[in-house]
Amino acid sequence: MHPSSPLEDLGLRIWDWRARHQPRTRDDIPRLDRPDGWRPDFSAATVAALRTQRNAFAAELAALDPGPQPADVIDHRLLSSLLDRVTWELDVVRAWQCQPRFYIDQALGTVFDTLLRPGVDAPRVLGVIRLLLAAPGILADGLDNLAEHSVAEFATLAIDELADIDRRCSALSVALGAAAPSLADEVRQAGAVAAEALLDFRGALIAGLPTMARWTPVGSEQYQWFLRRVAVMPFTPSELLAVGTAELDRAIALEQIERGRRYGRPRPPAVLPRDTATQVRRQGELEQQVRDFYVGHGLLTQPESLRHYLIAEMPDYLEPLRFLGVADDLTSPARLQENAISYTPPPGADLPYFYAANAIDPRAGIVHEGAHYQQLALSWRHERPLRRHFYDSGPNEGIAFYNEEMMLAAGLFDDAPDTREIIYNFMRLRALRVKVDVGLATGQLGIDSAAEYLASEVPMDMGTAREEAAAFAEGPGQAISYQIGKSQIFALIADAVRLGGRDTALQPIHDFLWLNGNVPIALSRWELLGLTDELAAVDVAAPPTA
């Protein structure tokens, strides 16, 4: 273990602060262990205090010289990225001021997150009751902050999402009451309090909708700032578009080639598991098969300490809140000895896109969400504490998306033509997201034109396409992470082979990338290969001896 340093001490203080104040989102990668009794607070006074503390931390960080070692320079840059993300959240995207769904996440999404860990006991239900009773105050702060700032397109998403929230809260209360009968009355009353507050919040949005401002993009300048300062990506928006366009064309062609392998034979119907128990059992067997494949093909080490990525039937108490995020528990730094669990609805013909793919072949999810679990579990063990935390989705989603194509190319799906086609379709979707994300952020696409593009290219129905486009507009910069992160990893692998020759082993490179899976690829490229070509573009000064 390396000794503690002033930089590390500052970083740990910043992350302690972040655990108390990071907003709850629907992304499963940035989830944090929160302090006991935590509840979100985004009152105007708290937001002002957050800005003050961010500035104080930034001044402390600027006063620290990381020295000449790349590892220390990278850790310093990670903290800078984190504080810039706070600026992005508070002062650029301003979800707390413009997006009503932000407050649905803080008021009810926190309940969903609390219930993700398998098994519900009385202490956990008491925690849910506390959060449900806090909902009216959170939503009241939300209405104060949204006044004269809420965006109509985003408000419409929230209004639609809350259309049956009283039914959902009632179903949640009944399911939790059955799990903890001694608290059934308390959880029912708390659920009713939260439902009433959420319906009032919806009513206020409906009343204010005619006078709300219309959506405007963050713009090229702010988006470029995000790429450099937060995501630490050495690209311009036009370069991102070029990557997305080329990869979309490639994905469409490869998917068509895969279909052509049938040589005109009719496509057999997809075979779904008989029931959830069958799917759970099959997923467990295939998860071990994937791990054995990593080792047998010299791709990725599988430490004995690493637990498993499994699935379970969607609990009754989670089903009503499923719209609030990814229904999985990827564990946490405090729970490294527990298996990760992804909850799934029963197999059937009407499953949503990703659930349907996983029902047909669980490996489709194992090589992506399962890769997330392994990357996080390995990174949480990193000897450098500042590498254990999330900074941007680029490396995390890039690794998982790269893993899909790596395993396809290595032969994992040679026995499954339907799954090969699914993986190519995943590639098409992720490349398409780059074009939509960049177009919306820079103003080249409006929400309506982005919806039309999604409807024609995915394809999907126009109603869903409008929802998707508006959701992408809510969170600029996240949808590029899959494709751009993967492209950066392919470039890193290619340069490693150029430097090391055709006998270069992949496993050590992959082990490094997974362990450092929270570090932006441009920085990992420098630390692993000694290449400084991307550093200037991401505002990092390489020591003269690098």
C-alpha positions as CSV (number, residue, x, y, z in Angstrom):
1,M,0.0,0.0,0.0
2,H,1.3,3.4,-0.9
3,P,1.5,6.0,2.0
4,S,-1.2,8.7,2.3
5,S,-0.5,12.1,0.8
6,P,-2.0,15.6,1.1
7,L,-3.6,15.0,-2.3
8,E,-5.2,11.7,-1.2
9,D,-6.4,13.3,2.1
10,L,-8.1,16.1,0.2
11,G,-9.6,13.6,-2.2
12,L,-11.1,11.6,0.6
13,R,-12.6,14.8,2.1
14,I,-14.1,15.7,-1.3
15,W,-15.6,12.2,-1.7
16,D,-17.1,12.3,1.8
17,W,-18.7,15.6,0.8
18,R,-19.9,14.1,-2.4
19,A,-21.5,11.1,-0.7
20,R,-23.7,13.6,1.3
21,H,-24.6,15.9,-1.6
22,Q,-24.3,14.0,-5.0
23,P,-27.7,14.0,-6.6
24,R,-29.5,10.7,-7.1
25,T,-29.6,9.7,-10.8
26,R,-31.0,6.8,-12.7
27,D,-27.6,5.5,-13.7
28,D,-26.4,2.4,-11.8
29,I,-22.7,3.2,-12.2
30,P,-22.3,6.3,-9.9
31,R,-24.3,4.9,-7.0
32,L,-22.7,5.7,-3.7
33,D,-22.9,4.4,-0.1
34,R,-24.7,7.2,1.7
35,P,-24.4,8.2,5.3
36,D,-26.9,6.9,7.8
37,G,-30.1,9.0,7.8
38,W,-29.2,10.6,4.5
39,R,-31.8,12.4,2.4
40,P,-31.3,14.6,-0.6
41,D,-31.4,18.4,0.0
42,F,-31.4,20.9,-2.9
43,S,-33.0,23.9,-1.2
44,A,-31.8,27.2,-2.6
45,A,-29.6,27.7,0.5
46,T,-28.0,24.3,0.2
47,V,-27.2,24.9,-3.5
48,A,-25.5,28.1,-2.6
49,A,-23.5,26.3,0.1
50,L,-22.5,23.6,-2.4
51,R,-21.1,26.3,-4.7
52,T,-19.1,27.8,-1.9
53,Q,-17.7,24.4,-0.8
54,R,-16.8,23.5,-4.4
55,N,-14.8,26.7,-4.8
56,A,-13.0,26.1,-1.5
57,F,-12.1,22.5,-2.6
58,A,-10.9,23.8,-6.0
59,A,-8.7,26.4,-4.4
60,E,-7.1,23.7,-2.2
61,L,-6.6,21.4,-5.2
62,A,-5.0,24.2,-7.2
63,A,-2.5,24.8,-4.4
64,L,-1.3,21.2,-4.4
65,D,1.5,20.3,-6.8
66,P,1.1,16.6,-7.7
67,G,4.7,16.2,-8.6
68,P,6.3,14.4,-11.6
69,Q,4.8,11.0,-11.2
70,P,2.1,10.1,-13.8
71,A,0.0,8.3,-11.2
72,D,-0.1,11.4,-8.9
73,V,-0.8,13.7,-11.9
74,I,-3.7,11.5,-12.9
75,D,-5.2,11.4,-9.4
76,H,-4.9,15.2,-9.3
77,R,-6.7,15.4,-12.6
78,L,-9.5,13.0,-11.4
79,L,-10.3,15.4,-8.5
80,S,-10.4,18.3,-10.9
81,S,-12.8,16.4,-13.1
82,L,-15.0,15.7,-10.1
83,L,-15.2,19.3,-9.1
84,D,-15.9,20.3,-12.7
85,R,-18.7,17.8,-12.8
86,V,-20.3,19.6,-9.8
87,T,-20.1,22.8,-11.9
88,W,-21.7,21.0,-14.8
89,E,-24.5,19.8,-12.6
90,L,-25.1,23.1,-10.7
91,D,-24.4,25.8,-13.3
92,V,-24.6,24.3,-16.8
93,V,-27.2,21.5,-17.0
94,R,-29.0,22.8,-13.9
95,A,-31.3,19.8,-13.5
96,W,-32.1,21.1,-10.0
97,Q,-33.6,24.2,-11.6
98,C,-34.9,23.1,-15.0
99,Q,-35.8,19.4,-14.8
100,P,-38.8,18.3,-12.8
101,R,-37.8,14.6,-13.0
102,F,-34.8,15.5,-11.0
103,Y,-37.1,15.9,-8.0
104,I,-38.9,12.6,-8.7
105,D,-35.5,11.0,-8.5
106,Q,-34.6,12.7,-5.2
107,A,-38.1,12.0,-3.6
108,L,-38.8,8.5,-4.9
109,G,-35.7,7.3,-6.7
110,T,-33.9,7.1,-3.3
111,V,-36.6,4.6,-2.2
112,F,-35.9,2.5,-5.2
113,D,-32.1,2.5,-4.5
114,T,-32.7,1.6,-0.9
115,L,-34.7,-1.5,-1.9
116,L,-32.2,-2.8,-4.5
117,R,-30.1,-4.9,-2.1
118,P,-31.7,-8.4,-1.9
119,G,-33.9,-9.1,1.0
120,V,-36.1,-6.6,2.8
121,D,-36.1,-6.4,6.6
122,A,-37.7,-4.1,9.2
123,P,-34.7,-1.7,9.4
124,R,-34.7,-1.2,5.6
125,V,-38.5,-0.6,5.6
126,L,-38.0,2.0,8.3
127,G,-35.5,3.7,6.1
128,V,-38.1,3.6,3.2
129,I,-40.7,5.1,5.5
130,R,-38.3,7.9,6.5
131,L,-37.6,8.7,2.8
132,L,-41.3,8.6,1.8
133,L,-42.1,11.1,4.6
134,A,-39.3,13.4,3.4
135,A,-40.8,13.5,-0.1
136,P,-43.2,16.5,0.5
137,G,-40.3,18.7,1.6
138,I,-38.0,17.7,-1.3
139,L,-40.8,18.3,-3.8
140,A,-41.7,21.7,-2.2
141,D,-38.0,22.8,-2.6
142,G,-38.3,21.5,-6.2
143,L,-41.3,23.7,-7.0
144,D,-39.5,26.7,-5.5
145,N,-36.4,26.1,-7.6
146,L,-38.3,25.2,-10.8
147,A,-40.4,28.4,-10.7
148,E,-39.7,30.4,-13.8
149,H,-37.0,28.0,-14.8
150,S,-38.7,24.7,-15.6
151,V,-38.4,23.5,-19.2
152,A,-41.7,22.5,-20.9
153,E,-40.3,19.4,-22.7
154,F,-38.8,18.1,-19.4
155,A,-42.0,18.9,-17.4
156,T,-44.0,16.9,-19.9
157,L,-41.8,13.9,-19.2
158,A,-42.4,14.3,-15.4
159,I,-46.2,14.8,-15.9
160,D,-46.4,11.6,-18.0
161,E,-44.3,9.7,-15.5
162,L,-46.5,10.6,-12.6
163,A,-49.8,9.8,-14.3
164,D,-50.4,6.7,-12.1
165,I,-48.1,7.4,-9.2
166,D,-50.8,6.9,-6.6
167,R,-51.3,3.4,-7.8
168,R,-47.6,2.7,-7.8
169,C,-47.1,4.1,-4.3
170,S,-50.0,2.0,-3.1
171,A,-48.6,-1.2,-4.7
172,L,-45.2,-0.4,-3.1
173,S,-46.8,0.0,0.3
174,V,-48.7,-3.2,0.1
175,A,-45.7,-5.2,-1.0
176,L,-43.5,-3.7,1.8
177,G,-46.2,-4.3,4.3
178,A,-46.3,-8.0,3.4
179,A,-42.5,-8.1,3.8
180,A,-42.6,-6.4,7.2
181,P,-46.1,-6.9,8.7
182,S,-45.3,-5.1,11.9
183,L,-44.7,-1.9,9.8
184,A,-47.6,-2.3,7.4
185,D,-49.7,0.6,8.7
186,E,-46.7,2.9,8.9
187,V,-45.5,2.2,5.4
188,R,-49.1,2.5,4.1
189,Q,-49.4,6.0,5.7
190,A,-46.0,7.1,4.5
191,G,-46.8,5.9,1.0
192,A,-50.0,7.9,1.0
193,V,-48.1,11.0,2.1
194,A,-45.6,10.6,-0.7
195,A,-48.3,9.9,-3.3
196,E,-50.2,13.0,-2.4
197,A,-47.1,15.1,-2.6
198,L,-46.2,13.7,-6.0
199,L,-49.7,14.2,-7.3
200,D,-49.6,17.8,-6.1
201,F,-46.2,18.2,-7.8
202,R,-47.7,16.9,-11.0
203,G,-50.7,19.2,-10.7
204,A,-48.4,22.2,-10.3
205,L,-46.4,21.2,-13.4
206,I,-49.6,20.9,-15.4
207,A,-50.8,24.3,-14.3
208,G,-47.5,25.9,-15.1
209,L,-46.9,24.2,-18.4
210,P,-48.4,26.8,-20.7
211,T,-45.9,29.5,-19.5
212,M,-42.8,27.4,-19.2
213,A,-39.7,28.1,-21.3
214,R,-38.9,25.9,-24.3
215,W,-35.8,23.7,-24.3
216,T,-32.5,25.2,-25.5
217,P,-29.3,23.3,-26.0
218,V,-26.2,23.7,-23.8
219,G,-24.3,24.8,-26.9
220,S,-21.0,23.8,-28.5
221,E,-18.8,25.9,-26.2
222,Q,-20.3,24.4,-23.0
223,Y,-20.3,20.9,-24.5
224,Q,-16.7,21.2,-25.5
225,W,-15.9,22.3,-21.9
226,F,-17.6,19.1,-20.7
227,L,-15.6,16.9,-23.0
228,R,-12.3,18.4,-21.9
229,R,-12.9,19.2,-18.2
230,V,-15.4,16.5,-17.0
231,A,-15.2,13.6,-19.4
232,V,-11.4,14.2,-20.1
233,M,-12.0,13.2,-23.8
234,P,-9.6,14.6,-26.4
235,F,-12.3,15.2,-29.1
236,T,-14.2,18.1,-30.6
237,P,-18.0,17.7,-31.2
238,S,-17.3,17.3,-34.9
239,E,-14.8,14.5,-34.2
240,L,-17.4,12.7,-32.1
241,L,-19.9,13.0,-34.9
242,A,-17.4,11.5,-37.3
243,V,-16.8,8.5,-35.0
244,G,-20.5,8.0,-34.4
245,T,-21.3,8.2,-38.2
246,A,-18.5,5.7,-39.1
247,E,-19.5,3.3,-36.4
248,L,-23.2,3.5,-37.2
249,D,-22.4,2.6,-40.8
250,R,-20.2,-0.3,-39.6
251,A,-22.9,-1.6,-37.3
252,I,-25.6,-1.6,-39.9
253,A,-23.4,-3.4,-42.4
254,L,-22.2,-6.0,-39.9
255,E,-25.8,-6.7,-38.7
256,Q,-26.8,-7.2,-42.3
257,I,-23.9,-9.5,-43.0
258,E,-24.9,-11.5,-39.9
259,R,-28.5,-11.8,-41.2
260,G,-27.1,-12.9,-44.6
261,R,-25.3,-15.9,-42.9
262,R,-28.7,-17.6,-42.9
263,Y,-28.5,-17.8,-46.7
264,G,-32.2,-17.2,-47.2
265,R,-33.3,-19.6,-44.6
266,P,-36.2,-18.4,-42.5
267,R,-35.3,-17.1,-39.1
268,P,-36.4,-19.5,-36.4
269,P,-38.4,-18.0,-33.5
270,A,-36.4,-17.0,-30.5
271,V,-36.6,-19.5,-27.7
272,L,-37.4,-18.0,-24.3
273,P,-37.0,-19.7,-21.0
274,R,-40.0,-21.6,-19.7
275,D,-40.2,-19.4,-16.5
276,T,-38.1,-17.1,-14.3
277,A,-36.6,-20.0,-12.3
278,T,-35.3,-21.5,-15.6
279,Q,-33.8,-18.2,-16.7
280,V,-32.1,-17.7,-13.3
281,R,-30.6,-21.2,-13.4
282,R,-29.4,-20.8,-16.9
283,Q,-27.9,-17.4,-16.3
284,G,-25.9,-18.7,-13.4
285,E,-24.5,-21.5,-15.6
286,L,-23.7,-19.1,-18.4
287,E,-22.0,-16.5,-16.1
288,Q,-19.5,-19.2,-15.1
289,Q,-19.1,-20.1,-18.7
290,V,-18.2,-16.5,-19.6
291,R,-15.7,-16.4,-16.7
292,D,-14.1,-19.6,-17.9
293,F,-14.0,-18.2,-21.4
294,Y,-12.1,-15.1,-20.2
295,V,-9.4,-17.3,-18.6
296,G,-9.3,-19.9,-21.3
297,H,-8.7,-17.4,-24.0
298,G,-6.2,-15.3,-22.1
299,L,-8.5,-12.2,-22.0
300,L,-9.1,-11.3,-18.4
301,T,-8.0,-12.6,-15.0
302,Q,-10.8,-13.8,-12.7
303,P,-9.6,-13.5,-9.1
304,E,-11.0,-15.9,-6.6
305,S,-12.2,-13.0,-4.5
306,L,-14.4,-11.7,-7.3
307,R,-18.1,-12.7,-6.7
308,H,-20.7,-13.3,-9.3
309,Y,-23.1,-11.4,-11.5
310,L,-26.5,-13.2,-11.1
311,I,-30.2,-12.5,-11.8
312,A,-33.3,-12.8,-9.7
313,E,-37.0,-12.4,-10.2
314,M,-38.2,-8.8,-9.9
315,P,-39.6,-8.4,-6.3
316,D,-43.2,-7.1,-5.9
317,Y,-41.9,-4.0,-4.0
318,L,-39.5,-3.0,-6.9
319,E,-41.9,-3.5,-9.8
320,P,-43.9,-0.3,-9.2
321,L,-40.7,1.7,-9.2
322,R,-38.9,0.0,-12.1
323,F,-39.1,3.2,-14.2
324,L,-36.7,5.0,-11.8
325,G,-33.5,3.3,-12.9
326,V,-31.6,0.2,-13.7
327,A,-33.0,-2.6,-11.5
328,D,-29.7,-4.1,-10.3
329,D,-27.5,-4.2,-7.3
330,L,-23.9,-4.0,-8.3
331,T,-22.9,-4.1,-4.6
332,S,-20.6,-1.4,-3.2
333,P,-17.1,-0.9,-1.7
334,A,-18.6,-2.0,1.7
335,R,-20.1,-5.2,0.2
336,L,-17.3,-6.8,-1.8
337,Q,-18.2,-10.3,-0.6
338,E,-21.8,-10.2,-2.0
339,N,-22.9,-11.3,-5.4
340,A,-24.3,-8.6,-7.8
341,I,-28.0,-9.1,-8.6
342,S,-29.9,-7.9,-11.6
343,Y,-33.7,-8.2,-11.3
344,T,-35.7,-9.4,-14.3
345,P,-39.4,-9.7,-15.1
346,P,-40.8,-13.0,-16.2
347,P,-39.9,-14.1,-19.7
348,G,-42.5,-13.3,-22.3
349,A,-43.2,-12.0,-25.8
350,D,-43.7,-8.3,-24.6
351,L,-40.5,-7.8,-22.8
352,P,-38.6,-4.4,-23.3
353,Y,-35.6,-4.3,-25.6
354,F,-32.7,-5.3,-23.2
355,Y,-34.8,-7.6,-21.0
356,A,-35.8,-9.5,-24.2
357,A,-32.2,-9.8,-25.3
358,N,-31.2,-11.2,-21.9
359,A,-34.1,-13.7,-21.9
360,I,-33.0,-15.0,-25.3
361,D,-29.4,-15.3,-24.2
362,P,-28.3,-14.2,-20.7
363,R,-24.8,-13.8,-22.0
364,A,-25.9,-10.6,-23.8
365,G,-26.4,-9.0,-20.3
366,I,-23.4,-10.8,-18.7
367,V,-20.9,-9.3,-21.1
368,H,-22.2,-5.8,-20.4
369,E,-23.8,-5.3,-17.0
370,G,-21.7,-8.2,-15.8
371,A,-18.6,-6.4,-17.0
372,H,-19.8,-3.3,-15.1
373,Y,-20.0,-5.4,-11.9
374,Q,-16.5,-6.9,-12.4
375,Q,-14.9,-3.5,-13.3
376,L,-16.5,-1.8,-10.3
377,A,-15.6,-4.7,-7.9
378,L,-12.0,-4.6,-9.1
379,S,-11.8,-0.8,-9.0
380,W,-13.2,-0.7,-5.5
381,R,-10.1,-2.8,-4.4
382,H,-7.6,-0.4,-6.0
383,E,-4.7,0.4,-3.8
384,R,-5.0,4.1,-4.7
385,P,-8.3,5.2,-3.0
386,L,-9.0,8.0,-5.5
387,R,-9.3,5.4,-8.3
388,R,-12.2,3.7,-6.5
389,H,-14.7,6.3,-7.5
390,F,-16.8,7.2,-10.6
391,Y,-15.8,10.4,-12.5
392,D,-17.4,10.0,-15.9
393,S,-19.2,7.2,-17.8
394,G,-16.7,7.2,-20.7
395,P,-14.3,4.5,-19.3
396,N,-17.0,2.5,-17.5
397,E,-19.4,2.2,-20.4
398,G,-16.5,2.1,-22.9
399,I,-15.2,-1.0,-21.1
400,A,-18.6,-2.8,-21.0
401,F,-19.3,-2.0,-24.7
402,Y,-15.8,-3.0,-25.7
403,N,-16.3,-6.2,-23.8
404,E,-19.3,-7.1,-25.9
405,E,-17.4,-6.8,-29.2
406,M,-14.3,-8.4,-27.8
407,M,-16.2,-11.5,-26.7
408,L,-18.1,-11.6,-30.0
409,A,-14.8,-11.5,-31.9
410,A,-13.2,-14.1,-29.6
411,G,-15.9,-16.6,-30.3
412,L,-18.1,-16.6,-27.3
413,F,-21.3,-16.4,-29.4
414,D,-20.2,-18.8,-32.2
415,D,-23.1,-21.1,-31.1
416,A,-25.7,-18.3,-31.1
417,P,-26.6,-16.5,-34.3
418,D,-29.5,-14.7,-32.7
419,T,-27.2,-13.3,-30.0
420,R,-24.6,-12.2,-32.6
421,E,-27.3,-10.3,-34.3
422,I,-28.4,-8.7,-31.0
423,I,-24.8,-7.6,-30.3
424,Y,-24.6,-6.0,-33.7
425,N,-27.9,-4.2,-33.0
426,F,-26.5,-3.0,-29.7
427,M,-23.6,-1.6,-31.7
428,R,-26.0,0.2,-33.9
429,L,-27.9,1.7,-31.0
430,R,-24.8,3.0,-29.2
431,A,-23.4,4.6,-32.3
432,L,-26.7,6.2,-33.0
433,R,-26.7,7.7,-29.5
434,V,-23.5,9.6,-30.3
435,K,-25.1,11.4,-33.2
436,V,-28.2,12.2,-31.2
437,D,-26.3,13.4,-28.1
438,V,-23.9,15.6,-30.1
439,G,-26.7,17.0,-32.2
440,L,-28.9,17.9,-29.3
441,A,-26.1,19.4,-27.2
442,T,-24.8,21.6,-30.0
443,G,-28.2,22.6,-31.4
444,Q,-27.8,20.7,-34.7
445,L,-30.8,18.7,-33.7
446,G,-33.9,19.8,-31.9
447,I,-35.9,17.4,-29.7
448,D,-38.5,16.9,-32.5
449,S,-35.9,16.3,-35.2
450,A,-33.9,14.0,-32.9
451,A,-37.1,12.0,-32.3
452,E,-37.8,11.7,-36.0
453,Y,-34.2,10.5,-36.5
454,L,-34.5,7.9,-33.7
455,A,-37.9,6.7,-35.1
456,S,-36.5,6.1,-38.5
457,E,-33.0,4.8,-37.6
458,V,-33.6,2.4,-34.6
459,P,-36.5,2.1,-35.6
460,M,-39.0,2.8,-32.9
461,D,-42.5,4.3,-32.5
462,M,-42.7,8.1,-32.5
463,G,-44.0,8.3,-28.9
464,T,-41.1,6.4,-27.5
465,A,-38.7,8.3,-29.8
466,R,-39.9,11.7,-28.4
467,E,-39.4,10.4,-24.8
468,E,-35.9,9.2,-25.7
469,A,-35.0,12.5,-27.4
470,A,-36.2,14.6,-24.5
471,A,-34.3,12.3,-22.0
472,F,-31.1,12.7,-24.0
473,A,-31.6,16.4,-23.9
474,E,-31.9,16.2,-20.1
475,G,-28.4,14.7,-19.7
476,P,-26.0,15.8,-22.5
477,G,-22.7,14.0,-22.6
478,Q,-23.7,10.6,-21.1
479,A,-25.0,8.9,-24.3
480,I,-21.7,9.3,-26.1
481,S,-19.8,7.3,-23.4
482,Y,-20.5,3.8,-24.8
483,Q,-19.2,4.3,-28.3
484,I,-16.5,6.9,-27.6
485,G,-15.1,5.0,-24.7
486,K,-15.0,1.8,-26.8
487,S,-13.3,3.6,-29.7
488,Q,-10.6,4.9,-27.3
489,I,-10.0,1.4,-25.9
490,F,-9.6,0.0,-29.4
491,A,-7.0,2.7,-30.2
492,L,-5.2,1.9,-26.9
493,I,-5.1,-1.8,-27.7
494,A,-3.9,-1.1,-31.3
495,D,-1.1,1.1,-30.0
496,A,-0.1,-1.4,-27.4
497,V,0.3,-4.0,-30.2
498,R,2.3,-1.5,-32.3
499,L,4.6,-0.9,-29.4
500,G,4.9,-4.5,-28.3
501,G,4.5,-6.5,-31.5
502,R,2.1,-9.2,-32.7
503,D,2.9,-11.4,-29.6
504,T,1.5,-8.7,-27.2
505,A,-0.7,-10.4,-24.6
506,L,-4.1,-8.9,-24.1
507,Q,-4.8,-10.1,-20.6
508,P,-2.4,-7.7,-18.8
509,I,-3.8,-4.8,-20.8
510,H,-7.4,-5.8,-20.0
511,D,-6.5,-6.4,-16.3
512,F,-5.1,-2.8,-16.1
513,L,-8.1,-1.3,-17.8
514,W,-10.7,-3.1,-15.6
515,L,-8.7,-2.2,-12.4
516,N,-8.5,1.4,-13.5
517,G,-12.0,1.4,-15.0
518,N,-12.9,4.7,-13.4
519,V,-9.9,6.5,-15.0
520,P,-10.6,8.3,-18.4
521,I,-9.0,6.4,-21.2
522,A,-6.7,9.3,-22.3
523,L,-5.1,9.1,-18.9
524,S,-4.9,5.3,-18.8
525,R,-3.2,5.5,-22.2
526,W,-0.4,7.6,-20.7
527,E,0.0,5.6,-17.6
528,L,0.0,2.2,-19.3
529,L,1.8,2.9,-22.6
530,G,3.7,6.1,-21.8
531,L,1.9,7.9,-24.8
532,T,1.5,11.6,-24.2
533,D,-0.3,12.4,-27.5
534,E,-3.8,13.0,-26.0
535,L,-2.6,14.9,-22.8
536,A,-2.5,18.4,-24.1
537,A,-6.1,18.1,-25.4
538,V,-7.3,17.2,-21.9
539,D,-5.3,19.9,-20.1
540,V,-2.7,17.7,-18.6
541,A,0.9,18.6,-18.7
542,A,3.2,15.6,-19.1
543,P,6.5,15.8,-17.2
544,P,9.4,16.2,-19.6
545,T,10.7,12.7,-18.8
546,A,7.4,11.0,-19.6
